[in-house]
Amino acid sequence: MIAGRYELSHEIGRGGMGAVWLAQDRVLGREVAVKRIGMMPGGAAPGGTTPDLERAEREARLAARLNHPHVVHVFDLVVDDEGQWLVMEYVEGRTLAATIREEGALSHGRAAELIGQVASALAAAHAEGIVHRDVKPSNILVGPDGEVKLSDFGIARAEADPSLTQTGLVTGSPAYLSPEVASGHMATSASDVWSLGATLHHALSGRPPYEVGENLMGALFKIVHEDPPRLADAGWLAPLLAATMTKDPEQRWSMEQVRDFLLAGPTAASAPQDSTQVLAPAAPPPPATPVSTPVPSGSTATSSTAPAAPARRRRLLGPLLAAAAVVALLGVIAWLALTGDDGTTPTIDRPRASDSAGTGGGGGDQSPSPSAEPATAEGMESFIGTYLSTAPSSPESTFEMLTPGFQQASGGLDGYTGYWSTISSATLVDAKADPETLVIQYDVDYVRQDGSQVSDNVTLQLEYRDGEYLIADEA
């Protein structure tokens, strides 16, 4: 009995985070799935924190934000003397990975029906500022009636989650990793689009797009440097594979486009008004991802939604030799940290590679000159306070408070001022600055020009040059 309420029956699954059990909720009289995510550390009292528990809490919080029919609902998070447990909706059925393993490659129609449901769930997650970061067949549950549920938001992150910057870790399954994540960049909604395309490739072909096996470094190298694999018999789904598994994240469709294409069915590829867009995935409508500027992203609004902002300019992949070095390093680290959750898709945790200088990633020289005072938390907080109080009324002046790389990533002056013209005021509520890493996290209250209000939690990477701060990136 867990927490005096959940009576365990038998183990029904096992993944990288731990075992999953079928249990009976004795209070509400229903079956639930209970995931054991870690033993209590030696000597630790119940209620203490561990990395696994933090991850489970994050999964519970994120899943609770998604009231969607194709997302596994999380009911409870409990800790007892024996371990930590996540209580979830019990979905009768099997994973998409097991379905393909038992039935072989799926027909175009069935693959589209299943993947379309996942696209709907991910589109809803992206609208909430949540990137799943581990989309793959073994995280997709298929019920007997064909209803699909997306599971395991355990490594998902809200876009404003400071732990991305603080830990420098990214996690995912190698066979489905996007090229930018495989080369060390942070996952975005566009990375989920690639991973869903790779999952569709697996469903149509009966095998993952990249065979990992024991040659992890070779697989990562192929993902980063070689053209994505294509299927000769993909039929009407070929344009979708081309528009999702394209190396440049800027050129991929948004998840909403993927969802709508699959919902339209075979007519989507043949409709005259859509043919140019479908056959030329290099120029889709602007992706529905938040702008890469220090503005609301994943906000909790008191009215409807956060103000519209220009599409994020995502960084391109690095040069060949630099990326090859990253891949080699990641391979060694990941091989030591593998936690397999199915036979072909081990999960890896590895350090995030540093961005090159001038790209807005905070990778430039952050050391103060000999004549300048060192960076301080008070100085960083004062800088952000000035920035927020000035940007709504004079965005042209605060645009100069961004590094050149981040100015470009923010859509240039026109895109930047276009966003801030929708904001009447921005008030700094609370801030936490780390002068060692030059990372600052803060809460801010915005008032729009229409009088509505929105709150956000923002994490920024600063640079410090000759006694002056600049905004280099947003996590």
matplotlib code that plots the C-alpha trace (Angstrom):
import matplotlib.pyplot as plt

x = [0.0, 1.4, 0.6, -2.2, -4.2, -2.7, -2.6, 0.0, -1.0, 1.8, 4.5, 3.2, 6.2, 9.7, 11.6, 14.6, 13.0, 11.8, 9.2, 5.4, 2.8, -0.9, -2.5, -6.0, -6.9, -8.8, -10.2, -11.8, -12.1, -10.3, -7.2, -4.2, -0.6, 2.0, 5.6, 8.3, 10.9, 13.5, 14.4, 14.6, 18.3, 20.1, 19.3, 16.9, 13.6, 10.4, 9.8, 13.5, 14.6, 16.5, 17.1, 14.5, 11.9, 12.5, 12.0, 8.8, 7.5, 8.3, 6.4, 3.4, 3.4, 3.7, 1.2, -1.2, -1.1, -2.2, -5.8, -5.7, -7.4, -4.1, -1.9, -1.6, -3.0, -1.0, -3.1, -0.8, 2.9, 3.5, 6.5, 6.7, 9.4, 10.3, 10.4, 8.8, 5.8, 4.0, 0.3, -1.1, -4.0, -3.9, -4.0, -4.9, -3.0, 0.6, 3.2, 3.6, 7.1, 5.5, 2.8, 5.3, 7.5, 4.5, 2.7, 5.5, 5.3, 2.0, -0.2, -0.2, -3.7, -3.1, 0.3, -1.3, -4.2, -1.9, 0.7, -2.0, -3.2, 0.3, 0.7, -2.5, -1.1, 2.2, 0.6, -1.3, 1.9, 3.8, 1.0, 1.6, 5.4, 6.2, 8.8, 8.5, 12.1, 11.7, 9.1, 9.5, 7.4, 8.0, 6.4, 3.3, 0.5, -2.1, -5.3, -7.5, -9.8, -6.9, -6.9, -3.4, -1.9, 1.5, 3.4, 6.5, 6.9, 9.6, 12.3, 10.0, 10.7, 8.7, 10.5, 11.1, 12.5, 15.9, 17.2, 18.1, 20.6, 21.7, 22.3, 23.5, 21.9, 19.8, 18.1, 16.7, 16.8, 19.5, 17.5, 15.0, 17.2, 17.1, 20.4, 20.6, 20.1, 22.6, 25.2, 24.7, 22.0, 19.0, 15.8, 12.9, 9.5, 11.1, 13.1, 9.8, 8.7, 11.8, 11.3, 7.7, 8.8, 11.4, 8.6, 6.4, 9.4, 9.7, 6.0, 6.0, 9.2, 9.1, 12.5, 14.0, 15.4, 18.9, 20.2, 22.1, 23.2, 26.6, 27.8, 26.3, 29.0, 28.4, 24.7, 25.0, 27.5, 25.0, 22.2, 24.3, 26.1, 24.2, 21.0, 18.0, 16.9, 13.9, 11.4, 10.6, 7.1, 6.0, 3.1, 1.1, 3.1, 6.4, 5.9, 5.3, 8.5, 10.4, 8.9, 9.6, 12.9, 14.8, 18.1, 17.5, 15.0, 13.8, 12.7, 10.5, 6.7, 5.2, 3.4, 0.1, 0.9, 1.8, -1.5, -3.5, -1.8, -2.5, -6.1, -6.7, -5.6, -4.4, -6.2, -3.6, -0.9, -3.1, -5.0, -3.8, -3.8, -1.5, 0.8, 3.5, 3.7, 3.6, 6.2, 8.5, 9.0, 12.0, 9.6, 6.6, 4.6, 6.4, 6.7, 4.5, 7.3, 8.0, 10.4, 13.9, 13.9, 13.5, 9.7, 6.9, 7.3, 5.1, 3.3, 0.4, -2.1, -4.9, -6.8, -6.4, -2.9, 0.4, 0.9, 2.0, 5.7, 8.0, 9.0, 12.2, 15.3, 16.9, 20.7, 22.1, 24.4, 28.1, 31.0, 31.8, 34.9, 33.4, 30.3, 32.4, 34.3, 31.0, 29.6, 32.7, 32.7, 28.9, 29.3, 31.8, 29.8, 26.5, 27.8, 28.6, 25.2, 22.9, 19.6, 17.8, 14.0, 13.6, 16.0, 16.9, 16.4, 18.6, 18.2, 21.3, 22.1, 25.1, 26.6, 25.3, 27.9, 28.9, 27.5, 30.1, 30.8, 28.5, 25.5, 23.6, 24.3, 26.4, 29.5, 31.6, 34.1, 32.3, 35.3, 35.5, 38.4, 41.2, 39.9, 36.2, 34.6, 33.5, 29.9, 27.6, 24.1, 23.0, 24.4, 22.6, 19.3, 19.6, 20.4, 17.3, 15.1, 16.2, 15.7, 12.2, 11.1, 12.5, 11.7, 7.9, 8.4, 11.8, 12.5, 15.0, 17.3, 16.9, 17.7, 21.2, 21.3, 21.3, 24.5, 24.7, 24.0, 20.9, 19.7, 19.7, 18.0, 15.3, 14.3, 16.3, 15.1, 11.8, 10.8, 12.0, 10.1, 7.1, 6.8, 7.4, 4.8, 2.2, 3.4, 2.3, 4.5, 6.8, 7.3, 10.1, 8.6, 11.5, 14.9, 17.7, 21.1, 24.3, 27.3, 29.5, 27.4, 25.8, 22.4, 19.5, 16.0, 13.1, 9.4, 7.8, 4.3, 3.3, 0.4, -0.6, -1.7, -5.3, -5.2, -4.9, -2.2, 0.2, 2.9, 6.1, 9.1, 12.2, 15.8, 18.4, 22.1, 24.0, 27.5, 29.7, 32.1, 34.1, 31.8, 28.6, 26.0, 24.4, 21.6, 23.1, 20.3, 17.1, 16.6]
y = [0.0, 3.4, 6.4, 4.5, 4.8, 3.1, -0.8, -2.1, -5.0, -5.9, -4.3, -3.3, -1.5, -0.2, 2.7, 5.0, 6.6, 3.4, 0.7, 1.3, -0.6, -1.1, -0.1, 0.4, 3.8, 2.7, 6.2, 6.8, 3.1, 3.3, 1.7, 3.9, 3.6, 4.2, 5.0, 4.4, 7.0, 6.4, 5.0, 7.2, 8.2, 6.7, 8.6, 11.0, 11.8, 11.6, 14.9, 15.4, 16.3, 14.2, 14.7, 12.0, 13.6, 17.0, 15.4, 13.8, 17.0, 18.8, 16.0, 16.5, 20.2, 20.2, 17.4, 19.2, 22.2, 20.1, 19.1, 17.3, 14.1, 12.7, 13.4, 11.0, 12.7, 12.9, 12.6, 12.7, 12.7, 10.9, 10.1, 7.3, 5.5, 3.3, 5.6, 8.3, 7.6, 9.3, 8.4, 8.6, 7.7, 4.0, 3.6, 0.1, -0.9, -0.9, 1.5, 2.5, 0.9, -2.5, -2.1, -1.7, -4.5, -6.9, -5.8, -4.4, -1.2, 0.6, 1.6, 5.3, 5.8, 4.2, 5.9, 9.2, 8.6, 7.7, 10.4, 13.0, 12.5, 13.0, 16.1, 17.5, 16.9, 18.5, 21.5, 22.0, 21.6, 24.1, 26.6, 26.4, 26.9, 23.3, 21.3, 17.6, 16.8, 13.0, 12.3, 8.6, 5.5, 4.1, 7.3, 7.0, 4.7, 3.2, 2.0, -0.9, 1.6, 3.4, 6.3, 7.7, 9.1, 10.9, 10.1, 10.8, 14.6, 13.7, 15.5, 18.1, 21.7, 24.9, 27.5, 29.7, 26.8, 28.1, 24.5, 24.4, 27.1, 26.0, 22.4, 22.6, 19.2, 18.0, 14.7, 12.6, 9.3, 9.2, 7.7, 10.5, 13.5, 16.5, 17.7, 20.8, 18.9, 16.2, 19.0, 20.5, 23.2, 23.5, 21.7, 23.8, 23.1, 22.6, 19.8, 18.1, 18.5, 16.6, 13.9, 13.4, 13.2, 10.6, 8.7, 8.8, 7.4, 4.5, 3.8, 3.7, 1.8, -0.5, 0.7, 3.8, 6.4, 5.9, 2.6, 3.3, -0.1, 0.1, 2.9, 5.9, 8.3, 7.2, 7.7, 11.2, 12.1, 10.9, 13.0, 16.1, 15.8, 13.6, 14.3, 12.9, 9.5, 9.4, 6.6, 5.7, 4.5, 7.2, 8.2, 11.3, 11.5, 12.2, 16.0, 15.8, 13.8, 16.3, 19.3, 17.8, 16.0, 18.9, 19.9, 23.6, 24.1, 27.4, 25.4, 22.9, 23.2, 24.2, 21.4, 23.1, 22.7, 19.0, 18.5, 20.2, 18.3, 14.9, 16.0, 16.8, 13.4, 12.5, 15.6, 17.8, 16.9, 17.2, 20.4, 23.1, 25.9, 23.9, 22.3, 25.0, 25.0, 21.2, 20.5, 23.3, 22.8, 25.2, 28.1, 27.4, 30.1, 31.5, 28.8, 29.2, 29.4, 32.3, 35.1, 34.7, 38.0, 38.8, 39.1, 36.8, 33.2, 30.5, 33.2, 32.7, 35.3, 36.9, 37.4, 35.2, 34.7, 36.4, 39.1, 38.0, 38.1, 37.6, 34.0, 32.8, 32.9, 29.6, 29.2, 27.1, 24.2, 24.8, 24.2, 20.6, 20.2, 21.9, 19.7, 16.6, 17.4, 17.9, 14.6, 12.7, 14.2, 13.6, 10.1, 9.3, 11.0, 9.6, 6.1, 6.2, 7.6, 5.5, 4.5, 2.3, 2.4, 0.1, -2.0, 0.7, 4.0, 4.6, 7.9, 10.1, 13.0, 15.1, 18.6, 21.2, 22.4, 26.1, 28.4, 30.2, 33.8, 36.3, 34.0, 35.3, 32.2, 33.9, 32.1, 35.3, 36.7, 37.4, 38.4, 42.0, 44.1, 44.8, 48.3, 47.3, 46.3, 42.6, 41.7, 41.7, 40.4, 43.9, 45.3, 42.6, 43.2, 46.9, 46.5, 44.3, 46.7, 49.6, 47.5, 46.5, 50.0, 51.5, 49.0, 49.7, 53.4, 53.4, 50.1, 51.7, 52.5, 49.1, 47.4, 48.6, 46.6, 43.3, 41.8, 41.9, 38.2, 38.5, 41.6, 39.5, 36.6, 38.9, 39.8, 43.0, 46.4, 46.1, 42.8, 43.9, 47.2, 45.5, 43.3, 46.0, 48.3, 45.9, 46.4, 49.4, 48.7, 46.0, 45.8, 43.7, 41.7, 39.5, 38.6, 36.1, 36.8, 34.7, 36.9, 33.8, 32.5, 35.8, 34.1, 36.1, 34.7, 37.1, 37.5, 40.3, 41.7, 43.1, 45.4, 45.3, 48.3, 46.9, 47.0, 43.2, 41.8, 38.9, 37.6, 35.7, 34.0, 34.8, 33.5, 35.5, 35.0, 38.2, 39.3, 41.7, 43.8, 46.8, 47.3, 47.1, 44.4, 43.1, 40.6, 37.6, 35.0, 33.8, 30.3]
z = [0.0, -1.0, 1.1, 2.7, -0.5, -3.6, -3.5, -5.9, -8.1, -10.6, -12.7, -16.2, -17.6, -17.0, -18.5, -17.9, -14.8, -13.1, -12.9, -13.5, -11.6, -11.9, -8.6, -7.1, -5.7, -2.6, -2.0, -5.4, -6.4, -9.8, -11.4, -11.7, -13.0, -10.3, -11.4, -8.9, -9.7, -7.0, -3.6, -0.6, -0.2, 2.8, 5.9, 4.0, 5.6, 3.6, 1.9, 1.1, -2.4, -4.9, -8.7, -9.4, -7.1, -8.7, -12.1, -11.0, -9.5, -12.8, -14.7, -12.4, -12.8, -16.5, -17.1, -14.8, -17.1, -20.1, -19.9, -23.2, -24.3, -25.8, -22.8, -19.9, -16.9, -13.7, -10.5, -7.6, -6.4, -3.1, -1.0, 1.6, 3.5, 0.6, -2.3, -4.5, -6.6, -9.4, -9.7, -13.3, -15.4, -16.3, -20.1, -21.2, -24.3, -25.5, -26.7, -30.3, -30.2, -29.1, -31.7, -34.5, -33.1, -33.1, -36.3, -38.5, -40.5, -40.3, -43.2, -44.3, -42.9, -39.5, -39.0, -39.8, -37.5, -34.5, -35.1, -35.7, -32.2, -30.9, -32.9, -31.4, -27.9, -28.7, -30.3, -27.1, -25.1, -27.3, -26.9, -23.1, -23.6, -22.9, -25.0, -24.5, -25.5, -25.7, -28.3, -29.5, -30.0, -26.5, -25.0, -27.1, -25.7, -28.0, -26.6, -27.9, -29.6, -31.3, -28.9, -28.3, -25.1, -25.0, -21.8, -19.8, -19.5, -17.0, -19.0, -20.5, -19.6, -19.6, -21.7, -18.7, -16.6, -15.2, -14.6, -18.3, -17.9, -14.4, -15.2, -18.8, -19.4, -22.3, -22.5, -25.3, -27.2, -29.8, -32.7, -32.5, -31.6, -33.8, -35.4, -33.3, -30.0, -31.1, -31.7, -28.3, -28.6, -26.3, -27.4, -28.7, -30.1, -33.5, -31.9, -31.0, -34.6, -35.8, -33.2, -34.2, -37.9, -36.9, -35.0, -38.1, -40.2, -37.7, -37.9, -41.7, -42.1, -39.1, -37.8, -36.3, -38.8, -37.2, -35.9, -32.7, -31.4, -29.9, -32.3, -30.5, -31.8, -35.4, -35.1, -33.6, -36.4, -39.0, -37.5, -37.5, -40.8, -43.2, -45.1, -43.2, -44.4, -46.8, -47.5, -51.1, -50.2, -47.9, -50.3, -49.4, -46.1, -47.9, -47.8, -44.1, -43.5, -45.6, -43.6, -40.2, -40.7, -42.2, -40.6, -40.2, -37.4, -39.0, -42.1, -40.2, -40.0, -36.7, -34.7, -35.6, -39.3, -38.8, -36.9, -39.6, -42.4, -40.8, -40.0, -43.6, -44.8, -48.3, -49.7, -47.9, -50.3, -53.4, -52.7, -55.2, -52.6, -50.4, -52.9, -52.9, -49.1, -48.8, -51.5, -50.3, -46.6, -46.7, -46.6, -44.3, -42.6, -39.5, -36.8, -33.7, -31.2, -28.8, -29.8, -28.6, -26.7, -23.0, -23.3, -22.0, -23.1, -21.5, -19.5, -17.1, -18.4, -16.4, -19.7, -22.8, -24.1, -24.1, -26.8, -30.2, -30.9, -33.9, -34.6, -32.9, -35.0, -34.2, -34.3, -37.1, -36.6, -36.0, -38.4, -39.3, -37.2, -34.1, -34.3, -34.8, -31.6, -29.8, -31.0, -30.0, -26.5, -26.2, -27.3, -24.6, -21.8, -23.0, -23.3, -19.6, -18.7, -20.8, -19.2, -21.8, -21.9, -25.0, -27.0, -29.5, -27.9, -24.8, -23.1, -22.6, -20.3, -21.4, -21.0, -23.3, -25.7, -25.5, -28.2, -30.3, -29.6, -31.2, -31.7, -28.6, -26.5, -23.8, -25.1, -25.5, -23.1, -19.9, -17.8, -16.8, -17.9, -15.4, -14.9, -14.3, -11.1, -11.1, -11.9, -8.9, -8.2, -7.3, -10.6, -12.6, -10.9, -11.3, -15.0, -15.6, -13.6, -15.8, -18.9, -18.1, -17.0, -20.2, -22.9, -23.3, -23.8, -25.6, -27.2, -29.5, -26.6, -24.9, -28.2, -27.6, -24.3, -26.3, -27.8, -31.6, -31.9, -29.7, -31.6, -34.8, -33.0, -31.8, -35.3, -35.7, -34.6, -36.4, -34.8, -31.4, -31.4, -32.9, -29.9, -27.3, -29.0, -27.6, -24.0, -21.9, -18.8, -17.3, -13.6, -12.0, -9.1, -7.9, -9.2, -8.5, -10.1, -10.2, -11.0, -11.4, -14.4, -15.3, -15.3, -13.9, -13.3, -12.5, -12.3, -14.2, -14.5, -17.9, -18.8, -22.4, -24.5, -24.3, -20.5, -20.0, -17.7, -18.0, -15.7, -16.7, -15.2, -17.4, -17.3, -19.1, -19.9, -19.6, -20.7, -18.8, -20.8, -19.5, -16.6, -18.6, -18.9, -22.1, -22.7, -24.6, -24.6, -23.1, -21.7]

ax = plt.figure().add_subplot(projection="3d")
ax.plot(x, y, z, "-o")
ax.set_aspect("equal")
plt.show()
